[in-house]
Amino acid sequence: MRTTSDPKNEKIKLRLNEDMKRHIDKYSAKEGICISEYIRELIRQDMINKK
């Protein structure tokens, strides 16, 4: 079992068009991370930028 110091208990469900899905597939693969981590990183960056 994987353990983390930052558990992720919350889930969201969203719908994307084909272009958006291709984009996240491409860039998450390029970064070598899963789609969930890619989206979390986008949110983290937005949180930093909004401060």
Number of C-alpha atoms within 10 A of each C-alpha: 2 3 6 6 5 6 7 7 5 5 5 4 4 4 7 8 7 8 9 11 12 12 11 16 15 13 14 17 13 9 11 11 13 14 17 11 13 18 14 12 12 11 12 12 11 11 10 8 8 7 5
